[in-house]
């Protein structure tokens, strides 16, 4: 490697599976990480960027404040796959036997592809598309119509719809209350200049965390990546883009909200926000991942499928197989939520909340139960290292948080149930909860006079 390409190399080996990770860090911030899989034909490549749906207000490279409409980061993801005029990214990738995709979250965007052959062609096509997307007015207007169709499809999904409405009730100012795709109004407001400012601020080599899992020549791959990126690295000594923090009230914006959809039974989504993550401190790196993992495990023991509460509610018909719950954490937000179809949403949400309050107040869980849960999750993590794609996804997301693949394993080993009980005490504050109920649309009554019922034949 020449001087401009010199990178610091770190190597870690997981003792149980003997899986290794090689991380190469460039002075600019560019990181290229490998998980070698000798003898494997398939390869998995991911490119993660620290920009997501919550990045609506930031300072551009010139130091000027920028505000973009909700959904801009997801819109940008779509534009990357349209690299040039009359260029079909998917068709070209498919011609190489490469399966490519991407997704946008609240705090990052991840692009990825898998292949057996043509790794270098895939890297070149993907990186060039990331660095030089088609952001012309013609392309943006065409993509807008596609995303609006996607939004309409999402609106037909009761689980996603209810979760979006719940977050709008829980949060007053924080952009996590916005749908990742945006709204019809915000999508109409997105202009090429919004996308160009987002792209020039975040889609830079210094922000890229590139992960490769498979049997590859690491030096050759790094040389190929630099050959593509070097023409775009002249501005990499500029400071990192700063994003603005949003001040969020502690209490939920609304306690109860409702809507209607074409569904057969009522559906509810119940949530509690953790205000400390926004009002008292922000979290990064190991602290953030540990917070999310620890409280996710604790809540799963308290309300998951193996819990007493879950089985009692299921037996009463207050929840069904659609029930799910999750604990989500960002650098400046955190919340727990659950959802299910239910014949009595109010009763179900009340029972769940009272059960959580009682469990947290009384520390109603044996230490052995938590230790067993941690062992099970640790085993699942180790098994996931055998998967090319699972290793790739996990490594990319952890690199964005300045962690290595095996840092998550050490986090499991250091979880302390007593400190987690203290962190979970936010559920005791009733002002932090919110409930959204989706009711079936009323059946339209016919305006025609009723006709006599037809005779039916009874069998038996």
LUMDREN-519036 format. One record per residue: x, y, z of N, C-alpha, C in turn; residue in one letter. Coordinates in pm, whole numbers, padded with zeros to 5 digits, always signed. Layout:
XYZXYZXYZA ...
END
This chain:
+00085-00120+00000+00000+00000+00000+00089+00124+00000X +00047+00230-00077+00121+00354-00070+00081+00428+00057X +00146+00543+00082+00124+00614+00209-00022+00654+00229X -00087+00695+00118-00225+00739+00131-00319+00622+00163X -00272+00502+00132-00356+00386+00154-00319+00311+00282X -00222+00358+00355-00182+00288+00476-00294+00290+00578X -00316+00174+00637-00422+00159+00734-00371+00085+00856X -00431+00117+00968-00400+00045+01092-00483-00083+01094X -00418-00196+01118-00488-00324+01119-00504-00376+01261X -00625-00419+01292-00653-00486+01419-00709-00623+01389X -00674-00720+01471-00723-00856+01451-00776-00912+01583X -00893-00974+01575-00952-01039+01692-00999-01178+01655X -00991-01269+01749-01034-01407+01727-01129-01446+01839X -01245-01501+01802-01341-01548+01902-01298-01689+01944X -01282-01709+02074-01218-01831+02126-01298-01958+02103X -01432-01949+02109-01513-02070+02102-01525-02121+01958X -01560-02032+01864-01578-02074+01724-01451-02054+01641X -01354-01982+01699-01229-01948+01630-01253-01861+01506X -01367-01792+01504-01393-01696+01397-01304-01573+01419X -01246-01522+01313-01158-01406+01326-01217-01286+01253X -01175-01170+01294-01214-01045+01229-01090-00959+01211X -01071-00907+01091-00959-00818+01061-01016-00681+01027X -00977-00579+01101-01029-00445+01081-00916-00353+01037X -00937-00285+00923-00838-00191+00869-00898-00051+00878X -00827+00039+00947-00878+00175+00967-00788+00276+00899X -00848+00362+00816-00777+00469+00747-00786+00596+00830X -00688+00685+00816-00687+00807+00898-00811+00893+00874X -00871+00881+00757-00988+00962+00724-01113+00919+00801X -01116+00795+00846-01234+00739+00909-01289+00619+00834X -01248+00603+00709-01288+00485+00632-01243+00358+00703X -01334+00263+00717-01303+00136+00783-01342+00021+00691X -01252-00074+00675-01278-00194+00595-01253-00314+00685X -01355-00395+00703-01347-00507+00796-01374-00638+00724X -01302-00743+00763-01316-00875+00702-01344-00981+00808X -01431-01074+00774-01445-01198+00849-01409-01309+00751X -01288-01364+00759-01246-01467+00664-01329-01595+00680X -01369-01652+00567-01440-01779+00565-01372-01870+00463X -01257-01928+00498-01183-02011+00404-01267-02126+00351X -01264-02144+00219-01336-02253+00158-01479-02221+00120X -01532-02106+00166-01669-02067+00131-01670-02004-00007X -01769-02040-00088-01782-01979-00221-01855-01846-00216X -01955-01838-00129-02038-01717-00123-01967-01607-00045X -01991-01483-00090-01933-01367-00023-02044-01267+00006X -02029-01193+00115-02129-01093+00154-02057-00962+00179X -02105-00855+00116-02044-00722+00129-02150-00624+00178X -02118-00545+00277-02209-00439+00323-02133-00308+00335X -02204-00201+00307-02147-00066+00318-02245+00015+00401X -02205+00052+00521-02292+00124+00614-02253+00271+00620X -02353+00357+00625-02332+00502+00635-02413+00557+00752X -02355+00650+00829-02422+00700+00950-02524+00809+00921X -02621+00779+00836-02727+00874+00807-02858+00797+00794X -02960+00843+00865-03088+00775+00864-03203+00872+00869X -03320+00819+00898-03442+00899+00894-03443+01012+00994X -03367+00998+01104-03367+01103+01207-03278+01222+01173X -03197+01210+01069-03105+01318+01033-03175+01420+00944X -03257+01501+01007-03332+01605+00935-03268+01742+00948X -03191+01762+01053-03125+01890+01076-02977+01866+01102X -02891+01925+01019-02748+01907+01033-02675+02026+00972X -02545+02030+00994-02463+02137+00938-02388+02082+00818X -02401+02149+00704-02333+02106+00583-02184+02133+00595X -02108+02089+00492-01962+02100+00498-01917+02245+00514X -01994+02339+00463-01957+02481+00475-01996+02538+00610X -02056+02457+00697-02096+02503+00829-02234+02566+00833X -02307+02560+00722-02440+02618+00718-02544+02516+00764X -02641+02560+00844-02744+02466+00889-02833+02422+00773X -02869+02296+00773-02952+02238+00667-03071+02169+00732X -03188+02187+00676-03308+02118+00721-03370+02049+00600X -03391+01919+00609-03449+01843+00498-03581+01780+00542X -03673+01755+00449-03803+01696+00486-03789+01552+00534X -03886+01508+00611-03888+01369+00657-03891+01274+00538X -03812+01167+00547-03805+01069+00440-03690+01092+00342X -03609+01194+00364-03502+01226+00268-03396+01117+00263X -03357+01062+00378-03253+00958+00378-03300+00834+00303X -03425+00795+00322-03479+00680+00249-03491+00710+00100X -03527+00832+00067-03534+00875-00073-03396+00863-00137X -03293+00901-00062-03156+00893-00111-03119+00748-00141X -03162+00657-00057-03135+00515-00079-03189+00470-00215X -03311+00515-00248-03369+00481-00377-03287+00537-00492X -03240+00660-00478-03167+00725-00586-03032+00657-00613X -02973+00597-00510-02845+00529-00529-02860+00415-00628X -02974+00349-00626-02995+00236-00716-03031+00280-00858X -03029+00410-00882-03049+00462-01017-02927+00549-01048X -02816+00483-01079-02685+00548-01088-02676+00648-01202X -02743+00624-01311-02735+00715-01425-02859+00707-01511X -02866+00793-01611-02983+00797-01700-02994+00664-01775X -03116+00608-01774-03142+00480-01843-03050+00369-01794X -03016+00372-01665-02928+00270-01607-03007+00193-01504X -03018+00064-01523-03092-00020-01428-02992-00097-01342X -02974-00049-01220-02877-00106-01127-02903-00255-01105X -03029-00288-01079-03064-00427-01048-03032-00520-01164X -03063-00477-01286-03038-00562-01402-02889-00587-01422X -02809-00482-01404-02664-00498-01421-02608-00591-01314X -02651-00572-01190-02605-00660-01083-02648-00804-01108X -02771-00822-01149-02821-00957-01176-02741-01024-01288X -02695-00943-01383-02613-00997-01490-02483-01056-01441X -02435-01006-01330-02313-01060-01267-02346-01172-01167X -02474-01204-01151-02512-01304-01052-02506-01249-00910X -02527-01118-00898-02516-01051-00768-02654-01010-00720X -02685-01041-00595-02811-01003-00532-02786-00883-00440X -02841-00767-00475-02813-00643-00401-02940-00585-00341X -02925-00517-00228-03038-00453-00163-02987-00348-00065X -03080-00283+00005-03044-00181+00103-03161-00157+00196X -03134-00096+00311-03242-00052+00399-03198+00071+00476X -03297+00150+00517-03273+00272+00595-03338+00256+00731X -03266+00293+00836-03320+00292+00972-03324+00437+01022X -03354+00453+01149-03354+00589+01206-03216+00652+01207X -03110+00569+01225-02978+00629+01241-02873+00586+01139X -02906+00495+01047-02807+00458+00946-02874+00400+00822X -02796+00393+00715-02839+00329+00591-02737+00221+00558X -02787+00103+00524-02698-00010+00495-02726-00061+00355X -02619-00064+00274-02624-00121+00139-02548-00252+00141X -02600-00354+00073-02533-00484+00081-02558-00566-00045X -02469-00661-00069-02490-00756-00178-02418-00885-00146X -02464-00993-00207-02400-01123-00193-02369-01176-00332X -02262-01254-00342-02222-01307-00472-02133-01430-00452X -02112-01501-00558-02014-01608-00561-01892-01562-00641X -01918-01507-00759-01813-01451-00844-01836-01301-00863X -01745-01237-00935-01757-01096-00973-01764-01003-00851X -01688-01035-00747-01684-00949-00629-01638-00808-00665X -01532-00796-00744-01476-00665-00776-01571-00583-00862X -01640-00648-00954-01739-00575-01034-01851-00522-00945X -01895-00604-00849-01999-00560-00757-01954-00444-00672X -01831-00450-00621-01778-00340-00540-01772-00211-00620X -01721-00221-00743-01707-00101-00824-01843-00039-00855X -01937-00121-00895-02069-00071-00929-02137-00009-00808X -02128-00075-00693-02194-00026-00572-02131+00104-00523X -01999+00108-00515-01931+00227-00464-01951+00346-00557X -01943+00323-00687-01965+00433-00781-02108+00484-00773X -02202+00395-00753-02342+00436-00739-02364+00515-00611X -02297+00475-00504-02307+00549-00378-02248+00689-00390X -02139+00701-00462-02068+00828-00471-02125+00921-00577X -02192+00866-00678-02242+00949-00789-02382+00908-00829X -02479+00921-00741-02616+00883-00777-02678+00984-00873X -02782+00944-00939-02855+01033-01028-02954+01115-00947X -02924+01245-00929-03009+01333-00849-03069+01443-00935X -03088+01414-01063-03152+01512-01150-03299+01523-01115X -03359+01637-01154-03501+01659-01125-03588+01551-01188X -03553+01508-01308-03630+01404-01376-03628+01274-01297X -03508+01233-01251-03496+01109-01175-03569+01121-01042X -03553+01236-00974-03614+01254-00842-03766+01247-00853X -03823+01310-00955-03969+01306-00971-04017+01165-01001X -03942+01092-01081-03981+00954-01113-03973+00867-00989X -03869+00885-00909-03853+00804-00788-03957+00839-00684X -04000+00966-00684-04101+01009-00588-04230+00928-00606X -04267+00903-00730-04389+00827-00757-04376+00684-00708X -04258+00628-00722-04234+00491-00674-04244+00485-00522X -04186+00583-00455-04187+00583-00308-04328+00609-00254X -04405+00692-00323-04543+00714-00281-04623+00584-00289X -04598+00504-00391-04664+00374-00401-04620+00283-00287X -04492+00290-00252-04439+00211-00140-04504+00254-00009X -04523+00386+00007-04586+00438+00128-04729+00387+00140X -04803+00386+00031-04940+00337+00034-04945+00189+00074X -04846+00114+00028-04840-00027+00065-04816-00042+00215X -04725+00040+00270-04698+00035+00414-04822+00071+00495X -04901+00164+00443-05018+00209+00517-05123+00099+00529X -05113-00003+00445-05206-00115+00453-05162-00220+00555X -05042-00206+00609-04990-00300+00709-05026-00249+00848X -05115-00318+00916-05167-00267+01043-05057-00255+01148X -04961-00349+01152-04856-00344+01253-04768-00220+01235X -04724-00196+01112-04641-00079+01086-04717+00050+01105X -04843+00052+01060-04927+00171+01074-04948+00207+01220X -04982+00106+01303-05008+00131+01445-04881+00176+01517X -04766+00116+01484-04640+00156+01546-04607+00301+01514X -04629+00340+01388-04604+00478+01349-04692+00575+01427X -04821+00541+01440-04913+00628+01514-04876+00634+01662X -04831+00521+01717-04791+00521+01858-04673+00615+01880X -04571+00607+01794-04453+00693+01811-04489+00840+01794X -04587+00869+01710-04634+01007+01697-04699+01055+01827X -04758+00964+01901-04819+01000+02029-04716+01007+02141X -04620+00913+02141-04519+00910+02246-04429+01033+02240X -04386+01069+02118-04287+01176+02102-04351+01302+02046X -04302+01415+02096-04356+01545+02058-04268+01611+01952X -04137+01610+01972-04044+01679+01882-03946+01587+01812X -03908+01478+01876-03801+01395+01821-03840+01334+01687X -03750+01334+01587-03784+01281+01455-03814+01132+01452X -03788+01058+01561-03825+00917+01564-03976+00900+01550X -04050+01008+01572-04196+01003+01557-04237+00998+01411X -04145+01027+01320-04177+01026+01177-04156+00888+01117X -04238+00852+01022-04216+00729+00947-04086+00742+00867X -04009+00634+00858-03882+00636+00788-03901+00676+00642X -04011+00633+00581-04037+00666+00441-04081+00811+00427X -04139+00870+00533-04192+01005+00526-04343+01002+00512X -04400+01114+00477-04544+01126+00453-04565+01175+00310X -04688+01171+00265-04717+01223+00131-04674+01368+00119X -04696+01445+00226-04662+01587+00223-04510+01607+00221X -04437+01531+00306-04291+01550+00311-04225+01499+00183X -04279+01390+00125-04222+01340+00000-04242+01440-00113X -04355+01509-00112-04380+01611-00215-04284+01728-00201X -04234+01750-00078-04146+01865-00053-03999+01836-00080X -03961+01709-00099-03821+01674-00120-03778+01716-00261X -03674+01799-00268-03622+01851-00394-03482+01796-00418X -03433+01803-00542-03297+01757-00570-03192+01821-00480X -03211+01950-00446-03111+02016-00361-03106+01957-00220X -03221+01910-00168-03219+01844-00038-03134+01716-00044X -03155+01639-00148-03080+01515-00164-02932+01542-00187X -02902+01646-00263-02762+01680-00288-02689+01723-00161X -02757+01798-00074-02696+01840+00052-02675+01722+00145X -02774+01633+00149-02759+01513+00232-02645+01427+00179X -02639+01412+00048-02537+01327-00013-02397+01384+00011X -02378+01513-00014-02244+01572+00000-02198+01573+00146X -02294+01573+00239-02259+01577+00381-02228+01439+00438X -02300+01337+00395-02287+01206+00459-02229+01097+00369X -02251+01105+00240-02206+00999+00150-02062+01025+00109X -01973+01014+00206-01831+01040+00187-01752+00916+00227X -01638+00891+00161-01557+00774+00197-01523+00769+00346X -01503+00885+00408-01465+00886+00550-01575+00834+00640X -01699+00832+00591-01812+00782+00670-01841+00635+00645X -01775+00575+00549-01810+00439+00508-01749+00334+00600X -01832+00239+00638-01789+00121+00712-01817+00001+00621X -01713-00051+00559-01728-00157+00461-01692-00291+00525X -01781-00389+00511-01760-00521+00570-01766-00626+00462X -01671-00719+00465-01668-00829+00369-01653-00960+00444X -01746-01053+00418-01741-01185+00479-01723-01287+00367X -01622-01372+00378-01600-01473+00275-01452-01504+00257X -01423-01581+00156-01286-01622+00126-01231-01527+00019X -01159-01422+00064-01109-01320-00029-00964-01287+00004X -00896-01226-00092-00762-01172-00071-00778-01029-00019X -00748-01007+00109-00778-00880+00172-00701-00764+00110X -00573-00783+00079-00495-00674+00021-00547-00636-00117X -00587-00734-00195-00642-00704-00328-00774-00629-00317X -00858-00670-00222-00987-00602-00204-00964-00457-00161X -00874-00435-00066-00846-00299-00019-00793-00213-00134X -00703-00269-00214-00648-00194-00328-00759-00156-00426X -00852-00249-00450-00963-00223-00540-01051-00111-00485X -01080-00116-00356-01165-00014-00294-01101+00123-00304X -00971+00132-00275-00904+00261-00282-00896+00313-00425X -00880+00225-00521-00876+00270-00661-01007+00339-00699X -01117+00294-00639-01248+00355-00667-01269+00482-00585X -01226+00479-00459-01257+00589-00367-01161+00707-00375X -01036+00684-00412-00935+00791-00405-00974+00920-00476X -01036+00915-00596-01076+01042-00660-01177+01122-00579X -01242+01057-00481-01345+01124-00401-01296+01158-00260X -01166+01141-00235-01115+01158-00099-01040+01289-00079X -01051+01382-00176-00975+01506-00163-01025+01595-00049X -01154+01577-00012-01210+01661+00095-01219+01590+00229X -01148+01480+00242-01166+01399+00362-01103+01456+00488X -01032+01569+00475-00977+01633+00595-01076+01734+00654X -01191+01748+00589-01294+01835+00644-01352+01773+00771X -01400+01856+00864-01457+01800+00988-01582+01719+00960X -01612+01630+01052-01732+01548+01041-01857+01636+01046X -01963+01589+00983-02089+01663+00983-02151+01657+01123X -02197+01770+01170-02262+01776+01300-02413+01775+01282X -02480+01697+01364-02626+01696+01364-02677+01764+01491X -02796+01820+01482-02850+01893+01595-02936+01802+01682X -02924+01818+01812-03003+01739+01906-03137+01805+01930X -03241+01724+01939-03376+01773+01959-03412+01764+02106X -03471+01870+02159-03518+01869+02297-03656+01805+02300X -03670+01700+02380-03794+01624+02385-03852+01627+02526X -03979+01667+02543-04041+01662+02676-04039+01521+02732X -04037+01510+02864-04035+01378+02926-04164+01303+02904X -04278+01368+02925-04407+01301+02917-04445+01269+02773X -04527+01167+02758-04579+01133+02627-04669+01245+02575X -04670+01264+02445-04753+01369+02387-04901+01341+02403X -04943+01216+02380-05083+01175+02396-05087+01044+02473X -05188+01031+02559-05203+00907+02635-05273+00800+02553X -05376+00839+02479-05453+00746+02397-05483+00810+02263X -05470+00733+02157-05510+00779+02024-05572+00661+01951X -05641+00690+01842-05710+00583+01772-05721+00612+01622X -05747+00507+01547-05767+00518+01402-05847+00397+01358X -05880+00391+01231-05959+00281+01177-05895+00228+01050X -05907+00097+01030-05856+00033+00909-05950-00080+00869X -05928-00131+00750-06007-00244+00702-05950-00372+00761X -05980-00397+00889-05935-00517+00957-06053-00583+01025X -06037-00711+01059-06149-00787+01115-06162-00768+01266X -06050-00747+01336-06051-00736+01482-05971-00613+01523X -05998-00558+01642-05919-00444+01689-05771-00482+01707X -05686-00383+01692-05541-00402+01706-05489-00288+01793X -05398-00320+01885-05344-00215+01971-05192-00214+01966X -05137-00097+01993-04993-00079+02006-04971+00007+02130X -04899-00047+02227-04879+00019+02356-04730+00043+02377X -04693+00163+02423-04552+00193+02441-04522+00282+02559X -04398+00276+02603-04348+00359+02714-04212+00415+02671X -04194+00545+02681-04065+00601+02643-03976+00623+02764X -03848+00610+02740-03747+00629+02844-03688+00769+02825X -03730+00866+02905-03690+01006+02881-03545+01036+02916X -03483+00953+03001-03347+00983+03044-03248+00984+02927X -03272+00900+02828-03178+00890+02716-03175+01019+02636X -03282+01098+02641-03282+01225+02570-03251+01342+02661X -03314+01348+02778-03305+01467+02862-03179+01473+02947X -03125+01356+02988-03011+01356+03078-02880+01322+03012X -02883+01234+02911-02758+01194+02848-02785+01134+02711X -02682+01134+02629-02687+01065+02501-02593+00946+02509X -02622+00842+02433-02542+00721+02440-02476+00690+02307X -02359+00633+02314-02286+00591+02196-02221+00456+02225X -02177+00392+02120-02091+00277+02129-02137+00166+02221X -02046+00122+02304-02069+00008+02391-02185+00032+02489X -02195+00153+02540-02303+00184+02634-02439+00169+02567X -02452+00218+02444-02578+00211+02372-02616+00066+02344X -02522-00012+02290-02551-00151+02256-02584-00232+02381X -02508-00208+02488-02534-00279+02613-02669-00245+02672X -02708-00118+02661-02839-00074+02711-02951-00144+02636X -02938-00151+02504-03042-00212+02421-03049-00363+02444X -02935-00428+02446-02933-00574+02466-02987-00611+02604X -02938-00542+02706-02975-00577+02843-03124-00561+02870X -03179-00444+02834-03321-00422+02862-03409-00505+02769X -03363-00534+02648-03439-00622+02559-03454-00760+02622X -03346-00812+02679-03352-00943+02744-03443-00939+02868X -03432-00834+02945-03514-00823+03066-03662-00817+03031X -03699-00732+02936-03840-00721+02898-03891-00850+02836X -03806-00921+02764-03849-01046+02704-03882-01150+02811X -03805-01151+02920-03836-01241+03030-03965-01202+03101X -03993-01072+03106-04111-01024+03179-04239-01038+03098X -04232-01022+02965-04354-01016+02886-04349-01103+02760X -04237-01172+02737-04222-01254+02617-04302-01382+02623X -04290-01465+02520-04374-01583+02506-04358-01684+02619X -04245-01682+02687-04224-01777+02796-04271-01723+02931X -04320-01600+02935-04358-01538+03062-04498-01580+03106X -04522-01570+03235-04654-01600+03290-04757-01501+03236X -04722-01375+03229-04816-01271+03185-04863-01300+03042X -04770-01332+02956-04805-01360+02816-04906-01474+02809X -04879-01581+02879-04966-01699+02871-05104-01673+02931X -05110-01591+03036-05239-01557+03093-05321-01471+02997X -05256-01373+02937-05326-01286+02842-05370-01364+02720X -05285-01456+02675-05318-01538+02559-05439-01626+02589X -05441-01685+02709-05551-01773+02748-05683-01697+02757X -05676-01569+02795-05797-01486+02806-05841-01429+02672X -05761-01447+02568-05795-01393+02437-05763-01245+02422X -05686-01190+02517-05652-01048+02511-05536-01021+02414X -05456-01123+02382-05355-01115+02278-05360-01245+02198X -05296-01247+02082-05290-01370+02004-05150-01388+01946X -05137-01474+01844-05005-01506+01789-04936-01385+01727X -05010-01280+01698-04950-01161+01637-04871-01077+01737X -04882-01109+01866-04816-01028+01969-04664-01022+01948X -04610-00901+01960-04465-00884+01959-04430-00767+02050X -04305-00763+02091-04259-00649+02171-04114-00622+02137X -04068-00499+02159-03929-00464+02132-03888-00345+02216X -03758-00339+02245-03699-00224+02312-03599-00163+02214X -03621-00037+02179-03539+00030+02079-03462+00145+02142X -03336+00159+02103-03250+00264+02158-03176+00333+02045X -03175+00463+02048-03089+00544+01962-02998+00627+02051X -02917+00711+01991-02825+00791+02073-02898+00886+02166X -03021+00930+02127-03094+01024+02213-03243+00989+02225X -03275+00861+02215-03412+00818+02242-03410+00671+02280X -03514+00629+02353-03532+00488+02387-03678+00467+02422X -03732+00353+02381-03871+00323+02414-03892+00172+02409X -03993+00126+02484-04039-00013+02476-04180-00011+02421X -04213-00106+02335-04347-00113+02281-04389-00258+02260X -04521-00281+02258-04575-00412+02225-04702-00392+02144X -04746-00497+02075-04865-00484+01990-04927-00620+01967X -05058-00619+01939-05129-00744+01910-05273-00713+01868X -05333-00806+01797-05478-00804+01782-05539-00839+01918X -05655-00781+01948-05718-00807+02078-05866-00773+02072X -05946-00852+02141-06089-00822+02150-06114-00705+02245X -06021-00679+02336-06036-00568+02431-05900-00500+02449X -05862-00411+02356-05729-00348+02361-05700-00274+02491X -05798-00201+02543-05776-00126+02667-05742-00221+02782X -05817-00328+02794-05793-00424+02901-05657-00491+02884X -05621-00525+02761-05493-00589+02736-05377-00496+02771X -05383-00371+02727-05276-00276+02756-05264-00249+02905X -05378-00238+02973-05377-00215+03118-05313-00332+03191X -05348-00454+03152-05291-00573+03216-05140-00581+03193X -05097-00551+03072-04953-00555+03041-04879-00451+03123X -04934-00331+03129-04865-00223+03202-04859-00253+03351X -04967-00301+03409-04967-00334+03552-04868-00446+03582X -04859-00543+03492-04765-00654+03513-04620-00605+03508X -04591-00514+03414-04455-00457+03407-04423-00376+03531X -04517-00292+03572-04495-00211+03692-04466-00298+03814X -04549-00401+03832-04530-00489+03947-04395-00559+03942X -04358-00609+03824-04232-00681+03812-04113-00591+03840X -04114-00469+03786-04002-00377+03807-03998-00328+03951X -04114-00301+04007-04119-00251+04145-04071-00358+04244X -04106-00484+04219-04074-00592+04313-03950-00671+04273X -03887-00631+04161-03770-00706+04110-03810-00853+04095X -03924-00871+04026-03990-01003+04022-03928-01092+03914X -03804-01136+03941-03736-01225+03848-03616-01285+03918X -03601-01414+03905-03486-01479+03967-03359-01456+03889X -03249-01441+03959-03120-01421+03892-03083-01536+03801X -03125-01656+03839-03094-01774+03758-03167-01767+03624X -03289-01712+03625-03366-01699+03500-03294-01606+03403X -03243-01497+03456-03174-01402+03368-03044-01462+03317X -02971-01530+03404-02845-01592+03362-02868-01695+03252X -02977-01771+03264-03010-01871+03161-03044-01802+03029X -03116-01689+03037-03152-01614+02917-03027-01561+02847X -02934-01513+02925-02809-01460+02868-02732-01571+02799X -02728-01688+02860-02658-01801+02797-02722-01840+02665X -02855-01839+02662-02925-01874+02539-02896-01773+02428X -02895-01645+02462-02867-01542+02362-02721-01546+02317X -02634-01578+02410-02493-01591+02374-02473-01705+02274X -02542-01817+02300-02535-01929+02208-02589-01895+02070X -02699-01819+02068-02757-01778+01940-02662-01687+01863X -02592-01600+01937-02494-01511+01872-02380-01593+01811X -02330-01691+01885-02221-01773+01833-02264-01852+01710X -02388-01903+01712-02438-01975+01596-02451-01884+01475X -02485-01757+01498-02502-01663+01387-02371-01635+01314X -02257-01662+01380-02129-01639+01316-02105-01736+01200X -02181-01846+01198-02170-01941+01087-02239-01890+00961X -02324-01790+00977-02398-01736+00863-02321-01620+00800X -02299-01629+00670-02229-01523+00598-02302-01389+00612X -02433-01389+00585-02509-01263+00587-02528-01210+00728X -02559-01298+00825-02578-01251+00963-02453-01185+01017X -02338-01245+00991-02210-01186+01034-02190-01051+00968X -02225-01042+00839-02206-00916+00767-02293-00805+00818X -02422-00833+00839-02513-00731+00892-02466-00682+01029X -02438-00778+01116-02401-00744+01253-02272-00663+01257X -02173-00705+01179-02044-00635+01180-02060-00491+01132X -02139-00470+01026-02157-00335+00972-02222-00243+01074X -02326-00290+01142-02395-00207+01239-02308-00176+01359X -02230-00273+01404-02142-00250+01518-02027-00155+01482X -01976-00163+01360-01870-00071+01318-01918+00073+01321X -02045+00095+01286-02100+00231+01292-02100+00284+01435X -02103+00195+01531-02102+00235+01672-01962+00220+01733X -01862+00212+01643-01721+00202+01684-01693+00078+01768X -01761-00031+01734-01740-00158+01803-01700-00264+01701X -01636-00369+01748-01602-00483+01664-01709-00590+01678X -01704-00687+01589-01805-00794+01587-01815-00866+01721X -01703-00888+01788-01704-00968+01910-01727-00885+02036X -01739-00754+02021-01771-00671+02137-01909-00706+02192X -02001-00744+02103-02135-00780+02149-02129-00902+02241X -02041-00994+02209-02027-01114+02293-01980-01076+02433X -01885-00986+02443-01836-00944+02574-01942-00866+02651X -02032-00797+02578-02141-00724+02644-02236-00822+02712X -02267-00933+02646-02351-01037+02709-02289-01085+02839X -02158-01104+02838-02090-01158+02954-02085-01061+03073X -02109-00933+03047-02097-00832+03153-02231-00775+03198X -02341-00831+03151-02472-00780+03190-02498-00807+03338X -02555-00708+03404-02586-00719+03547-02734-00690+03567X -02809-00790+03613-02953-00776+03621-02995-00667+03719X -02918-00645+03824-02956-00542+03922-02950-00402+03861X -02848-00374+03782-02840-00243+03718-02948-00228+03611X -02988-00339+03550-03094-00333+03450-03229-00302+03514X -03252-00355+03635-03375-00320+03706-03382-00169+03727X -03272-00110+03763-03269+00036+03786-03298+00111+03657X -03240+00065+03546-03264+00131+03418-03410+00117+03374X -03474+00007+03414-03613-00019+03373-03715+00057+03456X -03673+00133+03554-03768+00201+03643-03849+00310+03572X -03811+00344+03450-03892+00444+03379-04035+00395+03357X -04058+00264+03358-04193+00212+03335-04287+00246+03451X -04233+00284+03566-04316+00317+03682-04383+00453+03667X -04334+00536+03577-04389+00670+03556-04502+00663+03454X -04625+00680+03501-04742+00661+03415-04755+00769+03309X -04687+00882+03323-04697+00989+03224-04618+00957+03097X -04542+00846+03098-04457+00813+02984-04520+00714+02888X -04643+00669+02918-04705+00564+02838-04804+00621+02738X -04825+00543+02633-04925+00582+02532-04982+00456+02468X -05107+00465+02426-05177+00353+02364-05243+00400+02235X -05219+00325+02127-05292+00352+02003-05374+00229+01967X -05501+00252+01933-05593+00144+01899-05641+00163+01755X -05629+00056+01679-05682+00055+01543-05810-00028+01544X -05920+00035+01510-06051-00033+01511-06091-00072+01370X -06169-00178+01357-06222-00213+01224-06313-00103+01172X -06310-00080+01044-06402+00016+00985-06545-00034+01002X -06639+00057+01029-06779+00012+01045-06832-00045+00915X -06914-00147+00928-06974-00209+00811-07080-00116+00755X -07071-00089+00624-07167+00001+00560-07301-00070+00546X -07407-00004+00591-07541-00061+00580-07598-00026+00443X -07659-00123+00384-07718-00102+00252-07838-00011+00264X -07853+00082+00168-07967+00172+00167-08091+00106+00104X -08071-00010+00042-08184-00079-00020-08268-00147+00088X -08399-00159+00063-08483-00232+00161-08439-00376+00174X -08444-00426+00295-08401-00563+00319-08492-00661+00245X -08430-00761+00185-08505-00865+00116-08515-00988+00206X -08617-01070+00188-08628-01192+00270-08506-01278+00253X -08460-01335+00364-08342-01422+00358-08373-01545+00278X -08271-01588+00201-08287-01708+00121-08287-01831+00212X -08361-01929+00175-08365-02053+00252-08232-02124+00241X -08189-02185+00347-08062-02258+00347-08088-02401+00384X -08004-02485+00334-08020-02628+00361-07933-02668+00480X -07994-02735+00573-07921-02781+00690-07880-02926+00670X -07752-02950+00689-07700-03085+00669-07690-03155+00805X -07745-03278+00814-07733-03355+00937-07857-03346+01021X 
END
